[in-house]
Amino acid sequence: MASRSRAVAAVGRVERVSFVLFALGIAASTDCAAHSGGLDAYGCHHNRKQGGYHCHRGEMAGQSFASQQQMLDQLRGGPSGQEPAPTDRQ
């Protein structure tokens, strides 16, 4: 009877270890598969498959742009794609 209880306990340990390894494998694979591009100094990168430029970190996190230049224009406070407003100089 004692050997049977040891066998049941061993199976329980194997199941727990298997579950933990499975869960760690899932967690590691989703983190790696979530994104394939490296980020630049602004926390952004170009989307080579669909085009455009988007940010994951930093001040512009969660935003998408047509280009890095458009993001830089917005970051600096200027309207993207437009000429600067004329100034009155007298």
C-alpha positions as CSV (number, residue, x, y, z in Angstrom):
1,M,0.0,0.0,0.0
2,A,2.8,2.4,0.8
3,S,4.4,1.9,-2.6
4,R,1.0,2.8,-4.3
5,S,0.8,6.1,-2.4
6,R,4.4,6.9,-3.4
7,A,3.5,6.2,-7.0
8,V,0.5,8.5,-6.8
9,A,2.5,11.2,-5.2
10,A,5.2,10.9,-7.9
11,V,2.6,11.2,-10.6
12,G,1.2,14.3,-8.9
13,R,4.7,15.9,-8.9
14,V,5.2,15.1,-12.6
15,E,1.9,16.7,-13.5
16,R,2.7,19.8,-11.5
17,V,6.2,20.1,-13.0
18,S,4.7,19.5,-16.5
19,F,2.1,22.2,-16.0
20,V,4.7,24.7,-14.8
21,L,7.0,24.0,-17.8
22,F,4.0,24.3,-20.1
23,A,2.9,27.6,-18.6
24,L,6.4,29.0,-18.8
25,G,6.7,27.9,-22.4
26,I,3.4,29.6,-23.3
27,A,4.5,32.8,-21.6
28,A,7.8,32.9,-23.3
29,S,6.4,32.2,-26.7
30,T,3.7,34.9,-26.6
31,D,6.3,37.5,-25.5
32,C,8.6,36.6,-28.4
33,A,5.9,36.3,-31.0
34,A,4.2,39.6,-30.1
35,H,6.6,41.7,-32.0
36,S,9.5,41.2,-34.3
37,G,10.9,44.8,-34.8
38,G,13.5,46.6,-32.8
39,L,12.6,50.0,-31.4
40,D,14.6,53.2,-32.1
41,A,15.5,55.8,-29.5
42,Y,11.9,57.2,-29.5
43,G,10.5,53.7,-28.7
44,C,9.1,53.4,-32.2
45,H,9.8,51.6,-35.5
46,H,8.8,51.2,-39.1
47,N,6.2,48.5,-39.9
48,R,7.8,46.9,-43.0
49,K,4.9,44.6,-43.8
50,Q,2.0,47.2,-43.7
51,G,3.9,50.4,-44.0
52,G,3.9,53.3,-41.6
53,Y,5.6,54.0,-38.3
54,H,4.3,53.3,-34.8
55,C,5.4,53.6,-31.2
56,H,5.4,51.2,-28.3
57,R,7.2,53.2,-25.6
58,G,8.0,56.7,-24.8
59,E,5.9,59.9,-25.2
60,M,4.2,58.7,-28.4
61,A,3.4,55.1,-27.2
62,G,0.3,53.7,-28.8
63,Q,0.2,56.1,-31.7
64,S,0.7,55.4,-35.5
65,F,2.1,57.7,-38.1
66,A,2.7,57.7,-41.8
67,S,6.4,58.3,-41.2
68,Q,9.1,58.9,-38.6
69,Q,9.1,62.6,-39.8
70,Q,5.4,62.9,-39.1
71,M,6.0,61.6,-35.5
72,L,8.9,64.0,-35.0
73,D,6.8,66.9,-36.2
74,Q,4.1,66.1,-33.8
75,L,6.6,65.4,-31.0
76,R,8.0,68.9,-31.5
77,G,4.6,70.4,-31.4
78,G,4.2,71.3,-35.1
79,P,1.5,70.2,-37.3
80,S,2.7,67.3,-39.5
81,G,2.8,67.7,-43.2
82,Q,2.1,71.5,-43.2
83,E,4.2,74.5,-43.7
84,P,5.0,76.6,-40.6
85,A,2.7,79.5,-40.1
86,P,4.0,82.8,-41.5
87,T,5.3,85.3,-39.0
88,D,4.7,89.1,-39.1
89,R,8.1,90.8,-39.3
90,Q,8.2,94.5,-39.4
